[in-house]
Amino acid sequence: VQLQASGGGLVQPGGSRRLSCAAFGRIPWPNVMAWYRQAPGNQRELVAMITSGGTTNYENSVKGRFTISRDNAKNTVYLQMSSLKPEDTAVYYCNVRSIVTGNEYWGQGTQVTVSS
């Protein structure tokens, strides 16, 4: 399984950005698709997750600002980010985890920088 993330870049505070992550290969099913992020000096943290059935969960600091969604036909997960803050600056990683086996796969990361 390979994950290809895209959509990162420089955005001004208060702006929006959409990240995409396409999965290729033998995607486990059912699964959970998620976005994590890691800022310099910090541990990687879960930002948002979505199950095969569409159930979502968010880290508290992004609730109401970020929306995770998925297109199962395209094996793609999205993260719509709005009202971005400088503290959202991080490398964002996508992840797919099998609900049955627990096996997980990571994308290469995409940098999001929120700065004026």
ChimeraX attribute file (.defattr): number of C-alpha atoms within 10 A of each C-alpha:
attribute: neighborCount
match mode: 1-to-1
recipient: residues
	/A:1	13
	/A:2	17
	/A:3	22
	/A:4	17
	/A:5	23
	/A:6	20
	/A:7	16
	/A:8	18
	/A:9	14
	/A:10	15
	/A:11	18
	/A:12	15
	/A:13	17
	/A:14	14
	/A:15	14
	/A:16	16
	/A:17	18
	/A:18	16
	/A:19	21
	/A:20	20
	/A:21	28
	/A:22	18
	/A:23	22
	/A:24	13
	/A:25	9
	/A:26	8
	/A:27	16
	/A:28	18
	/A:29	13
	/A:30	14
	/A:31	20
	/A:32	21
	/A:33	28
	/A:34	27
	/A:35	26
	/A:36	19
	/A:37	22
	/A:38	19
	/A:39	16
	/A:40	9
	/A:41	6
	/A:42	9
	/A:43	9
	/A:44	15
	/A:45	14
	/A:46	18
	/A:47	23
	/A:48	23
	/A:49	25
	/A:50	21
	/A:51	18
	/A:52	15
	/A:53	11
	/A:54	15
	/A:55	11
	/A:56	16
	/A:57	16
	/A:58	19
	/A:59	13
	/A:60	9
	/A:61	11
	/A:62	17
	/A:63	12
	/A:64	11
	/A:65	13
	/A:66	20
	/A:67	18
	/A:68	24
	/A:69	20
	/A:70	22
	/A:71	12
	/A:72	11
	/A:73	6
	/A:74	10
	/A:75	15
	/A:76	18
	/A:77	24
	/A:78	23
	/A:79	23
	/A:80	14
	/A:81	19
	/A:82	17
	/A:83	15
	/A:84	22
	/A:85	17
	/A:86	15
	/A:87	12
	/A:88	20
	/A:89	20
	/A:90	21
	/A:91	18
	/A:92	27
	/A:93	26
	/A:94	31
	/A:95	23
	/A:96	28
	/A:97	20
	/A:98	16
	/A:99	15
	/A:100	10
	/A:101	11
	/A:102	12
	/A:103	11
	/A:104	15
	/A:105	17
	/A:106	19
	/A:107	20
	/A:108	15
	/A:109	22
	/A:110	21
	/A:111	18
	/A:112	22
	/A:113	20
	/A:114	20
	/A:115	16
	/A:116	9
